Structure formats: C-alpha cells, structure tokens
Amino acid sequence: MNLALDNVSYHYPGSKQGLHELSLNVCAGELVAVIGPSGSGKSTLLKLVSGLETGHTGRIVFGGQDMSSTPVHQRRMGMVFQSYALFPHLSVIDNVAYGLKLRKVPVAERHRRAQELLGIVGLASYAKRDIGQLSGGQQQRVALARALAIDPLALLLDEPLSALDASVRGHLRDEIRAIQQRFNATTLLVTHDQEEALVMADRVAMLKDGRLLQIATPREIYQQPSSVAVAEFVGLSTILPARVSAPGKIDLGFAELFADTGARAVGSGLHAMVRPEHVQADPPPACVNRLQGHPGAQRYLGALTRYDFEVPGAPKPFLAESAVPAARAIAIAPDHIRLLDH
C-alpha cells in the first residue's frame, strides 16, 4: 500500500514551524528516510501520519483511503520512538503483545505472535525478563517487535538509533533494514544521521523550514543535490561561488576550471560543489583543473586523512581526502564538479 501526503500544511500555534504544502509519496514496501536540520518538520511529519498531531490541511492517504480524520488508534501505524517508550512494569513479551491486548486478541494468540516476533529480532530467550534487564539495543529490538506485532499498514521510525552507542548502531541499523524488507513494510524513517539515511533508505527526503527540498535515491541526493542547501547538509563538500566564464568553463575568482556548464549562459552566477573524495592529490603537471597550494589542518581517519588544501586567493580551503596528504597541488576532474544554480 502506498502512503501519500497530498499538499499537507500544519502550523504550531504562535510559531512559524510546521509543514508547508508538503507532498510526498512512499511506495508499498519502500523505506523513505526523512532528514533535515532541527526544526525542519521531520518529527511533525511523523506525528501527522501517525495521528498523534491533527489539524492539518491537505490529505494523508494510505492505500487510496483518506486517513486525515481517522483517530490514531484506528490507523494501524507501527511506531518506534527514540526513547523506546516501553512499559517498565511489563515483561518483554507483554510489551510486545501490548498492542494486541488493546485489540482484544486472545492471550494465547497474542503471546504466540509476540514470541514469534521476539525470535525474529533475536530475543526469543528474553521473553520473561524485565525491560530494565535489557541493554539499549535490546530494548530497541523489543520496541520494533511491538510495532510489528499489530501487523501495521506502515512503520514509522522516529530517530530509532540515536540513543545507542556507535558500536551498536551500525549492527542494529542493518538488522532493522533486513526486518523491514522481510515484512515488506511501507516505512518512514526520521533521522539526523546522514549515514543512517543513506545506508538504510530506498529514497531520502530532505526537509528545510517545513518544505521538501529534494527526494531522491541515496546516490542521487549525494552526487546530484538539487540546491546549495541540500549539498551543505548531505555529506561533506567544498562549495564556492562561481560564474560561467565561457562554455565549459567557470571562474572561481582565484582560478578558472573546466566544468560541464550545460546550457547556462556566459556570465551566469552559480555555485560549484566538490566532494573531498574527488580531489586528486599531486596530479601530473599537465592535468586539467590543477591548483597549486599546500595542505592545512588534518584529521586522521585511519585508512585516509581528511585535510584542508589551501589555495592562494580562495575564500576557503578545498576539503580533500588522501592516504598521504602531503600534496603541493590538487586537481578536480571536470565531471566531478557539480554546478548548483541556487
């Protein structure tokens, strides 16, 4: 079943924050990650879809049915919260079965279903334990099992891994994605972690100030951001003002570089974006787009060192990555310069 938001707007009383004419479609079985800075409307979006917030304009449609006025308990949305929101006075299995209990499912059947889901999330032997006896990662698995127990029409994940240690997040991230695919669950994931979004999602939606700036596959939103705002938020890059100086050439003020200017008119203002992995260290003297300079601040990352490459006259250094950051020159291939019009 598809989940669609059709021209949805919502404003908090006395505040400009909310959503502004947002339209978004999540295909059946698809995981869409929603990213953006604080206050961009990510959590508001999730609350409106779940029914925890009401009073919006526009429509929220699931499987062709307008659910905008449907009460939260009738929407069959499985929600996983950042804080887990588990009941400390209930056992693990009773937490998982809680939604089934509210739906008057007989005890034997709801415990059978809960035990099955605990097996899927790797906690079959923890059924009788107290919630307080579990680690953060285990509690998040219980929260996921509880959300899936009601056989939800959609799965809503609100910063599900942000409270966990980095050593746990990567493994659990992969587990959640595998379970989501196993259940073919139509899923909205809100996260502030860009790596989490890029790794888990089929598509990534970028919000800012309550507006949808771009929705694309992880590869597209990283390699082909639609605007400076998206490029600045997704991944690391060097973004510099430029103008088209000739067909196939841009002027950065301190250097002219070859780039794919397309049909842009000579004199057009724009921004040039370069990802650090596309900066070539110590290129041959005859290499195009070769810039002289010297390395500045360095950040050791293990296999690579990320460093600032200072070019005389440049308003900011080029962010670069290299195994040996001792370069006295860099080069950027023309097809690795992304031009942004706004």
N, C-alpha and C positions, 0 to 999 in steps of 0.2 A: 504494500500500500504506500502511495506517495503521501508525503506531508508537505503542505504548501502554505506559505504565508503570502497573502494577497493584499498588497498596499496597506500594511499594518502600521499604525501610528499609536503611540502611547506616551503620555507625559505625566511625570510625578507632580503632584500639587506644589506650586511655588518653586518649581525647578525647570530648567531647560533640558535636563537629562531625560532620556527615554529613547523611543524609536521614531523615525521619520519616514513614512511611506515606504516601508521595507517590504520587498517581495523576494521570496526565497523558496526554492523547491528542493526537497530531499527525496530522491527516488527510493523505491522499495529496496530494502536491504543495504542501502548506502549509508556510510558514515561521513557526515559533514562536520568538520571541526570549525568552530567559530572563535576567531582571535580578534584582538584589538586592545588598545590601551585602556586603563581604568576609566570607567565612566562612559565607555563606548556603546553600552547597551547589551552586552553579551548575556549577563545574568537576567536582565529584563526579558530578553527574547525567550529564554528557557522558562521563566515563570509564566509568561503568557501562553506558551504552548502547553504547559502542564495544567494551567488553570489556577495556579497559585496567585496570579495577578489577573484582574479583569478590568473592563472599562476601556478597551482599545477600540479604535476604528479599523476598518478593513476586516478581512476574513482569515480564519485559521481553518484549513480544510484538510481532512485526513480520509483517504480512500474515497474521495468525492463527496464526503459529508462535511458540512459546515459545523465545526465544533466550538465556534466562538462563544456560544451561550451555554455550552454543556458544563455542568458542575465538575469540579476537579475529580471527585470520586467516581465519576462515570466515564472518564476519558481513557482509562486503561493505559496510562503512561507510566512506565517504569522509571523511577527517578533515583539516581545515585548522587548523594550530596558530598560536598567537600569534607564535611565534618562526620560523614558516615550516617549520623542520626539513628544509631542503633539503640535498642532498649536495654539498659544495663541490668534490669531485673529479670530479663528473659534469657533462656538458654540460646545457644546458637541456632538450633533447629527451630525453636519457637520464633526467633527473629525472622528467619527465612519464611516461615509459614504465616507470618502475621497478616499479610495482605489477603491470603486465602481464608483466614479465620474471619476477617471482616466481610468476606463474600459468602460466608455460611457454608464453606466447603467442609464436609465431614472430617473428623480428626484423623482417621486412618489415611484418607486420601491426601490431605494436606501434608501430613508427615511423610508419606511416600514421595510426594512431589518435592518437598524440601530436602529430603535425604538424597534424592536423585541429583538435585542441583548442587548440593554440597559436594557430591562426588565429582561433578563437572568442574567445580572451582578448586578441587584438590583438598577439600576439608571434610571428607566423609567421616573421618575418625574423631572429629571435633564436635559432633552434633550435640552432645550433652554438656559441653563446657559452658562456663560463664563467659560473657563477652569480655570482661575485664582480664581474662586469662590469655587473650589473643594479642598478637602484635598488630601494629597499624596496618601492615599489608594483609594480614589475615582478616582483620575487621573490614577492610575494603572489599575483600572477596565475599564476605558474608553480605555486605550491602549490595553487591552486584547480584548475588544469588537471590536475594529478597526481591530486587527489582524485576528479575526474570521469572520469578515464581508465578506471577499473575498472568503470564503469557501476554505481555504488553503489546499494544499496537505499535508503540515507539519506545525507544530507550533514550533517556535524557541524562547526560553525564555532566555534572557541574564541578569542574576542577577536581576530578576524582583522585588524582595522584599528588596534588600539591602539598599535602601534609606528610608525605612519606620521604624517607631518606633517598638520596640519589641512587644508592646501591640497590634499592628495592624497586624504584620507579621503572627502570628500563625493563626488568623482567615482568612486572605486573602489567606494564603497558602492552607488551606483546601478548600476554595471556588474555587481557580484555579484548584486544582486537581479534584474537582467534575465536573467543567465545561469541563475540558479536557476529562474526562471519558464520559460525556454526549455526546460530539461531536465525541468521538472515534478518537481523533486527534493523529496522529503519532507525538511525541513530543521529542525535545531535550531541556533539561534544563541545563544551565550553572550556577553554584552557588559555592560560597566559604563557604556556611553554611552547615556543615555536617548534622545537624539535619533536615534541609530542604530537603536535598537529600534523607536521609534515610526514612523520613515520606512520601514524595511525589512519589518517583520513583518506577517503577516496577523493574528496574535494575540500578545499579550505575557503572559508568565507571571512573576509576582513571587514570589520566594522570600525567606524570612527564617528564620534558625535552622533550616534544613533542612525547612521546611514551606511548602507552597504557599498563599499568602495570597489570590491572585486570578489568574485567567486571563481575558482579555477582548480585544476589539479595541483597537488603539491609541487610538481616540477614546473608547471606553468607559472604559478604565483611567485616562485623563487626566481626563475630565469626570465620571466616576462611580466614583471609587475606593471600595473596599468597606470601608476602615478608615483610621484615622489613620496607621498605619504605611505603607500604600500611598500615601496622599496626600502624606506627608512625603518619600517617595522619588521619586515620579514628578512631575517638573516643579516649579515654584515656586508657593508659595501662602502665605497667611496663615491659620493655624489657631488658633482661640481657643475656650476652654471656654465653654459656654453652657448654658442650661436653657430649657425651653419655659415661657413665662410666660402664654400664652393660645393658643387655636387660631389658627395662622397667625402667631405672634409668638414671638421668642426674646429672652432677656435676657442680654446680654454682661457685665453688671455695671456698665459705664460707659454703656451705651445699650441701648435696645430697638429691634429691627429686625423688619420683616415678612419672613417666610420660609415655605416650604412645610413645615409640621411634620407633615403626613400624619396618621396615626392615633396619634401619640405623645401620651401623657398629659401634662397640665399638671404641671409640676414635674420632668419627666424631664431628666436630665443628658445632655449630648452635646457634640459639638464642631462648630463652624461653620468651613467652609473657603471662602476666596475666592481665585480666581486673579487675578494682577495685571492681566491684560488686561480683567477685568470691573469694575475700579474706574473709575468715571466721574469725571473731574476737572471742578471748577467747575460742578456741576449747577444747574438753576434752583432758586430758593428753595422752591418748592412740591414739589420732587421727594421721593419716599418714600426712607427709609433714608439721609437726608442727614446727614453728620457734619462738624462744624467741626474745624479743626485747621490744621496747616501742614506743608509738605514738609521732610524732614530730609535724610539722606545721599542723594546722587545718583550714578548710574552711567550714563555716556553710552554709548549703544549704536548711534549712527548715526541711523537714522530715528526712534528712540524714546529716551527717557531712563527708566531704571528708578529709582525712588526710594522712600524710606520716607515714608509720610504719618503724622505724629504726631497722635494724637487724645488730648486730655486724659483721664486716668484709664485708658487702655487699657494692658494689660500688655506689649504690643509694638506697633510701628507696622504699618500696612497696607502691604503691598508693592504698588506701583502702577506702571503704565507709561503714558506720555503723551508727545506731541510737544512739549508746553510744560508742564513740571512746576512751575508757579508757583501751583498751586491753593491756595485757602484753605478749600475744602470738597470733599468727595468724596461719592459716592453709589454704592450697590450694589443693583442690581435684585433683588427677592426671588427670582426664578428663577435667579439666579447665585450664590446662597448654597447650598452643598452641606452638608447635615447628616450627620454621621458619628456612629454610636452607640457605636463602640469604636475 
